[in-house]
Structure formats: structure tokens, C-alpha cells
Amino acid sequence: MLTKRVKTAVIKDVARHESDSGSPDVQVALLSRKIEELTKHLKKNQKDFHSRRGLLQMVADRRAHLRYLEKSDKKRYSALIKKLGLKK
């Protein structure tokens, strides 16, 4: 789970404008951060299958947001991929 401080830092880093909290860019960045945290947890707790299912759902959700962003605005998509260090 992300703390409020980490969440606001991630949002501030990717937000398109000052009050942006729901754009696909922000949602992908937050999901990526949550996925990183959960991956660390699952390396320590290999038998935590409930969290593994949540991780798979987050990955699918992030993939859907990225697909939407790629269809709607290729430049923003490419910039976001570079900024977050995601590979396609």
C-alpha cells in the first residue's frame, strides 16, 4: 500500500496540470508503483496467492490504460513509457 506522501509525489511527477488526479498518465504511474511494491512483497511471501491475484489484476488494468493512451495520444504514450521505464 502506498503512503499518502509517495502517492502525491508520483502524481506530481506525472500530472498534466495542477489538479490532475485521474488522467490515464497518473493512473498508469500509480499502478506501476503499486505493482513494484507488491512484487517486492511477493518475493518475500511466495505463497501469498491472494496478493498474486491482485497483482495480476493491476497489471491487466495498467495494460488497458496504456492501450487507451496509445490509441488516443501516441506522443503522451511514448513519453510516459520513457518516464516510467516500461518496455513494450
N, CA, C and O atoms as a printed pandas DataFrame, in Angstrom:
     atom_number atom_name residue_name chain_id  residue_number  x_coord  y_coord  z_coord
0              1         N          MET        A               1    0.837   -1.180    0.000
1              2        CA          MET        A               1    0.000    0.000    0.000
2              3         C          MET        A               1    0.881    1.242    0.000
3              4         O          MET        A               1    1.868    1.311    0.733
4              5         N          LEU        A               2    0.527    2.206   -0.812
5              6        CA          LEU        A               2    1.310    3.430   -0.919
6              7         C          LEU        A               2    0.891    4.430    0.144
7              8         O          LEU        A               2   -0.296    4.593    0.428
8              9         N          THR        A               3    1.868    5.092    0.723
9             10        CA          THR        A               3    1.557    6.141    1.680
10            11         C          THR        A               3    1.084    7.378    0.920
11            12         O          THR        A               3    1.286    7.504   -0.287
12            13         N          LYS        A               4    0.462    8.270    1.646
13            14        CA          LYS        A               4   -0.067    9.477    1.016
14            15         C          LYS        A               4    1.073   10.311    0.415
15            16         O          LYS        A               4    0.917   10.898   -0.655
16            17         N          ARG        A               5    2.197   10.359    1.094
17            18        CA          ARG        A               5    3.338   11.140    0.628
18            19         C          ARG        A               5    3.882   10.584   -0.696
19            20         O          ARG        A               5    4.183   11.344   -1.616
20            21         N          VAL        A               6    4.004    9.265   -0.781
21            22        CA          VAL        A               6    4.506    8.630   -2.004
22            23         C          VAL        A               6    3.512    8.843   -3.143
23            24         O          VAL        A               6    3.900    9.143   -4.273
24            25         N          LYS        A               7    2.242    8.687   -2.834
25            26        CA          LYS        A               7    1.204    8.839   -3.850
26            27         C          LYS        A               7    1.187   10.256   -4.427
27            28         O          LYS        A               7    1.089   10.425   -5.642
28            29         N          THR        A               8    1.280   11.268   -3.571
29            30        CA          THR        A               8    1.278   12.646   -4.062
30            31         C          THR        A               8    2.542   12.945   -4.867
31            32         O          THR        A               8    2.499   13.712   -5.829
32            33         N          ALA        A               9    3.662   12.345   -4.481
33            34        CA          ALA        A               9    4.900   12.548   -5.240
34            35         C          ALA        A               9    4.784   11.943   -6.640
35            36         O          ALA        A               9    5.230   12.543   -7.618
36            37         N          VAL        A              10    4.186   10.761   -6.733
37            38        CA          VAL        A              10    4.001   10.115   -8.033
38            39         C          VAL        A              10    3.053   10.940   -8.889
39            40         O          VAL        A              10    3.304   11.142  -10.077
40            41         N          ILE        A              11    1.976   11.412   -8.300
41            42        CA          ILE        A              11    1.001   12.217   -9.040
42            43         C          ILE        A              11    1.645   13.516   -9.522
43            44         O          ILE        A              11    1.450   13.919  -10.669
44            45         N          LYS        A              12    2.407   14.168   -8.652
45            46        CA          LYS        A              12    3.038   15.435   -9.006
46            47         C          LYS        A              12    4.038   15.243  -10.149
47            48         O          LYS        A              12    4.195   16.126  -10.993
48            49         N          ASP        A              13    4.703   14.109  -10.173
49            50        CA          ASP        A              13    5.709   13.837  -11.191
50            51         C          ASP        A              13    5.095   13.651  -12.578
51            52         O          ASP        A              13    5.720   14.008  -13.577
52            53         N          VAL        A              14    3.892   13.102  -12.656
53            54        CA          VAL        A              14    3.310   12.724  -13.940
54            55         C          VAL        A              14    2.115   13.596  -14.333
55            56         O          VAL        A              14    1.714   13.574  -15.497
56            57         N          ALA        A              15    1.542   14.350  -13.421
57            58        CA          ALA        A              15    0.300   15.090  -13.672
58            59         C          ALA        A              15    0.447   16.061  -14.840
59            60         O          ALA        A              15    1.503   16.659  -15.049
60            61         N          ARG        A              16   -0.626   16.198  -15.583
61            62        CA          ARG        A              16   -0.629   17.097  -16.738
62            63         C          ARG        A              16   -0.904   18.535  -16.321
63            64         O          ARG        A              16   -0.426   19.465  -16.969
64            65         N          HIS        A              17   -1.664   18.733  -15.253
65            66        CA          HIS        A              17   -1.925   20.055  -14.707
66            67         C          HIS        A              17   -2.032   19.934  -13.202
67            68         O          HIS        A              17   -1.943   18.829  -12.667
68            69         N          GLU        A              18   -2.218   21.027  -12.518
69            70        CA          GLU        A              18   -2.120   21.068  -11.057
70            71         C          GLU        A              18   -3.109   20.159  -10.338
71            72         O          GLU        A              18   -2.743   19.502   -9.363
72            73         N          SER        A              19   -4.344   20.111  -10.796
73            74        CA          SER        A              19   -5.356   19.324  -10.094
74            75         C          SER        A              19   -5.627   17.977  -10.766
75            76         O          SER        A              19   -6.683   17.380  -10.558
76            77         N          ASP        A              20   -4.685   17.503  -11.563
77            78        CA          ASP        A              20   -4.848   16.239  -12.280
78            79         C          ASP        A              20   -4.635   15.063  -11.338
79            80         O          ASP        A              20   -3.569   14.921  -10.738
80            81         N          SER        A              21   -5.656   14.221  -11.212
81            82        CA          SER        A              21   -5.502   13.031  -10.367
82            83         C          SER        A              21   -6.117   11.795  -11.007
83            84         O          SER        A              21   -6.052   10.709  -10.432
84            85         N          GLY        A              22   -6.715   11.941  -12.191
85            86        CA          GLY        A              22   -7.408   10.802  -12.773
86            87         C          GLY        A              22   -7.094   10.530  -14.222
87            88         O          GLY        A              22   -7.709    9.655  -14.832
88            89         N          SER        A              23   -6.144   11.262  -14.793
89            90        CA          SER        A              23   -5.814   11.023  -16.204
90            91         C          SER        A              23   -5.153    9.654  -16.349
91            92         O          SER        A              23   -4.632    9.116  -15.372
92            93         N          PRO        A              24   -5.168    9.095  -17.534
93            94        CA          PRO        A              24   -4.540    7.789  -17.734
94            95         C          PRO        A              24   -3.059    7.791  -17.354
95            96         O          PRO        A              24   -2.537    6.785  -16.874
96            97         N          ASP        A              25   -2.386    8.920  -17.568
97            98        CA          ASP        A              25   -0.971    9.022  -17.217
98            99         C          ASP        A              25   -0.775    8.787  -15.723
99           100         O          ASP        A              25    0.081    8.002  -15.316
100          101         N          VAL        A              26   -1.564    9.463  -14.923
101          102        CA          VAL        A              26   -1.454    9.350  -13.464
102          103         C          VAL        A              26   -1.838    7.949  -13.012
103          104         O          VAL        A              26   -1.180    7.368  -12.148
104          105         N          GLN        A              27   -2.894    7.410  -13.591
105          106        CA          GLN        A              27   -3.330    6.077  -13.179
106          107         C          GLN        A              27   -2.285    5.018  -13.512
107          108         O          GLN        A              27   -2.062    4.102  -12.721
108          109         N          VAL        A              28   -1.645    5.131  -14.671
109          110        CA          VAL        A              28   -0.601    4.180  -15.041
110          111         C          VAL        A              28    0.589    4.311  -14.095
111          112         O          VAL        A              28    1.164    3.305  -13.680
112          113         N          ALA        A              29    0.958    5.535  -13.755
113          114        CA          ALA        A              29    2.092    5.748  -12.846
114          115         C          ALA        A              29    1.796    5.166  -11.461
115          116         O          ALA        A              29    2.655    4.519  -10.862
116          117         N          LEU        A              30    0.589    5.396  -10.956
117          118        CA          LEU        A              30    0.232    4.856   -9.641
118          119         C          LEU        A              30    0.183    3.327   -9.662
119          120         O          LEU        A              30    0.666    2.671   -8.739
120          121         N          LEU        A              31   -0.396    2.775  -10.708
121          122        CA          LEU        A              31   -0.447    1.314  -10.818
122          123         C          LEU        A              31    0.956    0.722  -10.919
123          124         O          LEU        A              31    1.230   -0.332  -10.345
124          125         N          SER        A              32    1.837    1.392  -11.643
125          126        CA          SER        A              32    3.216    0.901  -11.764
126          127         C          SER        A              32    3.904    0.880  -10.412
127          128         O          SER        A              32    4.613   -0.070  -10.079
128          129         N          ARG        A              33    3.693    1.924   -9.641
129          130        CA          ARG        A              33    4.306    1.985   -8.308
130          131         C          ARG        A              33    3.739    0.897   -7.392
131          132         O          ARG        A              33    4.485    0.257   -6.651
132          133         N          LYS        A              34    2.415    0.687   -7.444
133          134        CA          LYS        A              34    1.796   -0.365   -6.638
134          135         C          LYS        A              34    2.291   -1.744   -7.057
135          136         O          LYS        A              34    2.509   -2.617   -6.217
136          137         N          ILE        A              35    2.467   -1.930   -8.359
137          138        CA          ILE        A              35    2.963   -3.207   -8.867
138          139         C          ILE        A              35    4.373   -3.472   -8.357
139          140         O          ILE        A              35    4.700   -4.599   -7.985
140          141         N          GLU        A              36    5.212   -2.431   -8.339
141          142        CA          GLU        A              36    6.573   -2.584   -7.803
142          143         C          GLU        A              36    6.538   -3.004   -6.336
143          144         O          GLU        A              36    7.260   -3.913   -5.926
144          145         N          GLU        A              37    5.694   -2.338   -5.551
145          146        CA          GLU        A              37    5.597   -2.649   -4.116
146          147         C          GLU        A              37    5.116   -4.087   -3.906
147          148         O          GLU        A              37    5.662   -4.819   -3.079
148          149         N          LEU        A              38    4.102   -4.478   -4.652
149          150        CA          LEU        A              38    3.535   -5.808   -4.490
150          151         C          LEU        A              38    4.492   -6.894   -4.977
151          152         O          LEU        A              38    4.503   -8.003   -4.441
152          153         N          THR        A              39    5.284   -6.578   -5.980
153          154        CA          THR        A              39    6.280   -7.535   -6.467
154          155         C          THR        A              39    7.322   -7.798   -5.391
155          156         O          THR        A              39    7.729   -8.941   -5.182
156          157         N          LYS        A              40    7.755   -6.742   -4.709
157          158        CA          LYS        A              40    8.704   -6.912   -3.594
158          159         C          LYS        A              40    8.100   -7.800   -2.509
159          160         O          LYS        A              40    8.770   -8.679   -1.967
160          161         N          HIS        A              41    6.832   -7.561   -2.199
161          162        CA          HIS        A              41    6.140   -8.346   -1.171
162          163         C          HIS        A              41    6.078   -9.821   -1.568
163          164         O          HIS        A              41    6.299  -10.707   -0.742
164          165         N          LEU        A              42    5.776  -10.072   -2.841
165          166        CA          LEU        A              42    5.612  -11.454   -3.284
166          167         C          LEU        A              42    6.940  -12.205   -3.386
167          168         O          LEU        A              42    6.958  -13.435   -3.354
168          169         N          LYS        A              43    8.039  -11.482   -3.506
169          170        CA          LYS        A              43    9.339  -12.151   -3.487
170          171         C          LYS        A              43    9.632  -12.714   -2.103
171          172         O          LYS        A              43   10.277  -13.753   -1.970
172          173         N          LYS        A              44    9.152  -12.018   -1.072
173          174        CA          LYS        A              44    9.345  -12.489    0.301
174          175         C          LYS        A              44    8.305  -13.526    0.692
175          176         O          LYS        A              44    8.611  -14.479    1.409
176          177         N          ASN        A              45    7.086  -13.342    0.227
177          178        CA          ASN        A              45    5.957  -14.198    0.603
178          179         C          ASN        A              45    5.437  -14.927   -0.624
179          180         O          ASN        A              45    4.449  -14.516   -1.233
180          181         N          GLN        A              46    6.101  -15.997   -0.975
181          182        CA          GLN        A              46    5.802  -16.678   -2.228
182          183         C          GLN        A              46    4.453  -17.385   -2.236
183          184         O          GLN        A              46    3.901  -17.640   -3.306
184          185         N          LYS        A              47    3.921  -17.700   -1.084
185          186        CA          LYS        A              47    2.651  -18.433   -1.040
186          187         C          LYS        A              47    1.433  -17.538   -0.853
187          188         O          LYS        A              47    0.334  -18.031   -0.598
188          189         N          ASP        A              48    1.617  -16.243   -0.975
189          190        CA          ASP        A              48    0.511  -15.295   -0.820
190          191         C          ASP        A              48   -0.251  -15.193   -2.144
191          192         O          ASP        A              48   -0.033  -14.270   -2.928
192          193         N          PHE        A              49   -1.142  -16.151   -2.376
193          194        CA          PHE        A              49   -1.827  -16.236   -3.659
194          195         C          PHE        A              49   -2.902  -15.175   -3.824
195          196         O          PHE        A              49   -3.225  -14.805   -4.953
196          197         N          HIS        A              50   -3.454  -14.684   -2.749
197          198        CA          HIS        A              50   -4.458  -13.623   -2.843
198          199         C          HIS        A              50   -3.823  -12.332   -3.358
199          200         O          HIS        A              50   -4.398  -11.642   -4.200
200          201         N          SER        A              51   -2.655  -12.017   -2.854
201          202        CA          SER        A              51   -1.956  -10.829   -3.341
202          203         C          SER        A              51   -1.490  -11.018   -4.779
203          204         O          SER        A              51   -1.465  -10.060   -5.553
204          205         N          ARG        A              52   -1.124  -12.231   -5.141
205          206        CA          ARG        A              52   -0.706  -12.515   -6.514
206          207         C          ARG        A              52   -1.863  -12.251   -7.483
207          208         O          ARG        A              52   -1.652  -11.730   -8.578
208          209         N          ARG        A              53   -3.067  -12.606   -7.080
209          210        CA          ARG        A              53   -4.239  -12.352   -7.919
210          211         C          ARG        A              53   -4.458  -10.852   -8.069
211          212         O          ARG        A              53   -4.772  -10.375   -9.160
212          213         N          GLY        A              54   -4.295  -10.109   -6.980
213          214        CA          GLY        A              54   -4.416   -8.656   -7.043
214          215         C          GLY        A              54   -3.373   -8.044   -7.963
215          216         O          GLY        A              54   -3.651   -7.093   -8.694
216          217         N          LEU        A              55   -2.168   -8.600   -7.918
217          218        CA          LEU        A              55   -1.097   -8.124   -8.799
218          219         C          LEU        A              55   -1.469   -8.332  -10.262
219          220         O          LEU        A              55   -1.275   -7.443  -11.091
220          221         N          LEU        A              56   -1.998   -9.497  -10.572
221          222        CA          LEU        A              56   -2.396   -9.772  -11.951
222          223         C          LEU        A              56   -3.509   -8.835  -12.417
223          224         O          LEU        A              56   -3.529   -8.421  -13.576
224          225         N          GLN        A              57   -4.425   -8.505  -11.525
225          226        CA          GLN        A              57   -5.492   -7.569  -11.870
226          227         C          GLN        A              57   -4.931   -6.170  -12.131
227          228         O          GLN        A              57   -5.371   -5.480  -13.050
228          229         N          MET        A              58   -3.957   -5.760  -11.315
229          230        CA          MET        A              58   -3.341   -4.444  -11.515
230          231         C          MET        A              58   -2.583   -4.379  -12.834
231          232         O          MET        A              58   -2.637   -3.368  -13.535
232          233         N          VAL        A              59   -1.884   -5.445  -13.169
233          234        CA          VAL        A              59   -1.154   -5.487  -14.437
234          235         C          VAL        A              59   -2.119   -5.392  -15.607
235          236         O          VAL        A              59   -1.853   -4.678  -16.573
236          237         N          ALA        A              60   -3.228   -6.099  -15.531
237          238        CA          ALA        A              60   -4.233   -6.046  -16.595
238          239         C          ALA        A              60   -4.845   -4.644  -16.702
239          240         O          ALA        A              60   -5.080   -4.149  -17.804
240          241         N          ASP        A              61   -5.097   -4.020  -15.571
241          242        CA          ASP        A              61   -5.666   -2.674  -15.556
242          243         C          ASP        A              61   -4.683   -1.670  -16.170
243          244         O          ASP        A              61   -5.073   -0.808  -16.958
244          245         N          ARG        A              62   -3.403   -1.795  -15.798
245          246        CA          ARG        A              62   -2.392   -0.896  -16.353
246          247         C          ARG        A              62   -2.287   -1.094  -17.859
247          248         O          ARG        A              62   -2.167   -0.124  -18.607
248          249         N          ARG        A              63   -2.332   -2.340  -18.306
249          250        CA          ARG        A              63   -2.245   -2.625  -19.736
250          251         C          ARG        A              63   -3.417   -1.990  -20.480
251          252         O          ARG        A              63   -3.240   -1.455  -21.575
252          253         N          ALA        A              64   -4.603   -2.045  -19.895
253          254        CA          ALA        A              64   -5.778   -1.436  -20.535
254          255         C          ALA        A              64   -5.629    0.083  -20.627
255          256         O          ALA        A              64   -5.955    0.677  -21.654
256          257         N          HIS        A              65   -5.139    0.710  -19.563
257          258        CA          HIS        A              65   -4.920    2.168  -19.588
258          259         C          HIS        A              65   -3.866    2.533  -20.636
259          260         O          HIS        A              65   -4.006    3.533  -21.341
260          261         N          LEU        A              66   -2.818    1.724  -20.734
261          262        CA          LEU        A              66   -1.780    2.000  -21.729
262          263         C          LEU        A              66   -2.309    1.836  -23.149
263          264         O          LEU        A              66   -1.954    2.613  -24.035
264          265         N          ARG        A              67   -3.147    0.841  -23.370
265          266        CA          ARG        A              67   -3.751    0.656  -24.694
266          267         C          ARG        A              67   -4.604    1.868  -25.064
267          268         O          ARG        A              67   -4.537    2.368  -26.188
268          269         N          TYR        A              68   -5.399    2.330  -24.112
269          270        CA          TYR        A              68   -6.246    3.505  -24.347
270          271         C          TYR        A              68   -5.389    4.721  -24.685
271          272         O          TYR        A              68   -5.686    5.456  -25.627
272          273         N          LEU        A              69   -4.336    4.925  -23.919
273          274        CA          LEU        A              69   -3.473    6.078  -24.126
274          275         C          LEU        A              69   -2.758    5.980  -25.469
275          276         O          LEU        A              69   -2.569    6.993  -26.143
276          277         N          GLU        A              70   -2.362    4.788  -25.859
277          278        CA          GLU        A              70   -1.692    4.599  -27.146
278          279         C          GLU        A              70   -2.628    4.927  -28.309
279          280         O          GLU        A              70   -2.209    5.522  -29.302
280          281         N          LYS        A              71   -3.900    4.533  -28.180
281          282        CA          LYS        A              71   -4.871    4.829  -29.236
282          283         C          LYS        A              71   -5.180    6.315  -29.321
283          284         O          LYS        A              71   -5.307    6.865  -30.414
284          285         N          SER        A              72   -5.302    6.966  -28.168
285          286        CA          SER        A              72   -5.749    8.351  -28.161
286          287         C          SER        A              72   -4.635    9.360  -28.406
287          288         O          SER        A              72   -4.859   10.355  -29.095
288          289         N          ASP        A              73   -3.425    9.129  -27.856
289          290        CA          ASP        A              73   -2.346   10.113  -27.999
290          291         C          ASP        A              73   -0.996    9.410  -27.945
291          292         O          ASP        A              73   -0.482    9.115  -26.866
292          293         N          LYS        A              74   -0.431    9.146  -29.111
293          294        CA          LYS        A              74    0.817    8.379  -29.197
294          295         C          LYS        A              74    1.996    9.100  -28.551
295          296         O          LYS        A              74    2.862    8.455  -27.959
296          297         N          LYS        A              75    2.042   10.431  -28.656
297          298        CA          LYS        A              75    3.165   11.184  -28.076
298          299         C          LYS        A              75    3.171   11.065  -26.560
299          300         O          LYS        A              75    4.215   10.812  -25.958
300          301         N          ARG        A              76    2.007   11.247  -25.940
301          302        CA          ARG        A              76    1.916   11.110  -24.482
302          303         C          ARG        A              76    2.265    9.696  -24.052
303          304         O          ARG        A              76    2.928    9.490  -23.035
304          305         N          TYR        A              77    1.812    8.716  -24.840
305          306        CA          TYR        A              77    2.094    7.310  -24.552
306          307         C          TYR        A              77    3.605    7.064  -24.548
307          308         O          TYR        A              77    4.138    6.465  -23.614
308          309         N          SER        A              78    4.291    7.529  -25.593
309          310        CA          SER        A              78    5.738    7.315  -25.685
310          311         C          SER        A              78    6.474    8.019  -24.552
311          312         O          SER        A              78    7.402    7.460  -23.968
312          313         N          ALA        A              79    6.062    9.246  -24.241
313          314        CA          ALA        A              79    6.709    9.984  -23.157
314          315         C          ALA        A              79    6.510    9.290  -21.820
315          316         O          ALA        A              79    7.434    9.224  -21.009
316          317         N          LEU        A              80    5.324    8.778  -21.589
317          318        CA          LEU        A              80    5.031    8.091  -20.327
318          319         C          LEU        A              80    5.832    6.813  -20.202
319          320         O          LEU        A              80    6.360    6.517  -19.130
320          321         N          ILE        A              81    5.933    6.051  -21.280
321          322        CA          ILE        A              81    6.700    4.811  -21.274
322          323         C          ILE        A              81    8.160    5.101  -20.937
323          324         O          ILE        A              81    8.775    4.382  -20.150
324          325         N          LYS        A              82    8.708    6.153  -21.535
325          326        CA          LYS        A              82   10.108    6.513  -21.251
326          327         C          LYS        A              82   10.270    6.965  -19.810
327          328         O          LYS        A              82   11.216    6.565  -19.131
328          329         N          LYS        A              83    9.340    7.805  -19.340
329          330        CA          LYS        A              83    9.445    8.353  -17.988
330          331         C          LYS        A              83    9.360    7.257  -16.928
331          332         O          LYS        A              83   10.084    7.303  -15.933
332          333         N          LEU        A              84    8.495    6.287  -17.128
333          334        CA          LEU        A              84    8.309    5.217  -16.136
334          335         C          LEU        A              84    9.268    4.054  -16.344
335          336         O          LEU        A              84    9.403    3.197  -15.471
336          337         N          GLY        A              85    9.930    4.019  -17.483
337          338        CA          GLY        A              85   10.868    2.931  -17.752
338          339         C          GLY        A              85   10.178    1.619  -18.072
339          340         O          GLY        A              85   10.706    0.546  -17.779
340          341         N          LEU        A              86    9.008    1.700  -18.668
341          342        CA          LEU        A              86    8.282    0.485  -19.054
342          343         C          LEU        A              86    8.696    0.087  -20.457
343          344         O          LEU        A              86    9.000    0.938  -21.293
344          345         N          LYS        A              87    8.704   -1.197  -20.703
345          346        CA          LYS        A              87    9.038   -1.703  -22.034
346          347         C          LYS        A              87    7.785   -2.234  -22.691
347          348         O          LYS        A              87    6.889   -2.743  -22.018
348          349         N          LYS        A              88    7.725   -2.120  -23.955
349          350        CA          LYS        A              88    6.568   -2.685  -24.654
350          351         C          LYS        A              88    6.951   -3.894  -25.409
351          352         O          LYS        A              88    6.107   -4.507  -26.062
